[in-house]
């Protein structure tokens, strides 16, 4: 694998559905109703049902794990949650993850993730553009190269 600074090591788009959220809730034990009930999300001022932050974070790291073929190579991982991922009841949502080498030396590499969300179908942004927003800031993994 090329660990030259700037090299893209992985890219993937993941489609999330409300079913994805229910499955994640069952696996994680996080049954906060903002992740599956529109009425509760609306009542607390959210734009809709949100994907779990840790689900988004996990999906993002899985792209790098798949590229590396070894999760043990990841020595550190951190993100800042910047925007929610709203999951439409019918159309779902798209997460796009791009992983690039941000820094490297003889022993480690820093992988920078760009994670964007795009509402699908009828929920695309009113601005007429792609509706993509960055949902994780400073998303970085450290990878042992040895």
Helices and strands as residue ranges (DSSP letters): E 8-16, H 18-28, G 33-35, H 38-43, H 53-68, G 71-73, E 74-81, E 93-104, E 108-119, G 121-123, E 132-144
